[in-house]
């Protein structure tokens, strides 16, 4: 019997941990996959770096590893070919916690458009790009999450 990654073998020893996540987005479908991997990631305004001369935006995030169940990992997301960045209703204090809910791509003049990062509390970050060129990579070892994120459906009947 072969042992799958992440299972415990018959000798009681754990197999190798999952490989670090490394994803590339070149279209809206790719970005939706990265969005799912980053749901409930936590970052701070100071972790968002816009480099106009390099035409890139880099985010450092604490990613909840939905695929590993109950762990977090430090990750970085970088967007290339960026022409502008705007925020709306995001906290201005550099150490404020931001919880990323989802990302979406709004096509513009092909192949460009806008990447919209939506945060808990209603704030968002808009990144205008000449073309979609985004990379996500895990940077650290995983550690146990203190709590698992939960989502309350506002339309659900509490009774």
Phi, psi and omega in degrees: 000129179272151179260127177284157177300131177093347178273161176263129180286173183295338179277358179085008179261140180282146176279180184301142178293161179300150177293151175300144180285134176219113183231150180235135177242124176237358175208175185299321180297317177299319182295325178294327176294315178295321178302317179296321179292334182260002179303129180075016173293149181243135176212177178236157177307325180293342180274002178254114184243119178254119179248091183303319182292329177269355181053047179215154174236130179239136177238135173255126187228153167262104187268129172283126184272086179301326183285346181249352176067096170085019177234165174234161178210146173284136182221163176231141176236131180230135176250132177254171179058038183275133179253335180198154177223133178221146176239155178220125178057035173261145177301145181265340179294129187301332184261006178297143179277133175241133178248115182283126179264316184194165174231148178218158177242125175254109182299145175237221175292117186304138004266016186274183179165204181232133170264128179247121174259121183255131184246155174303143182092356174094358178280159176211162178236127179252128179240111178276130183231147174289327173206155181283118181214092185229145181227136173238134176215140174285143185246340188228178170287155177282153174224156180296133176284142178294319177215154175271138178299145175234154180231124179263129177277112183296341180270354182289144179280121183289348183279000000 
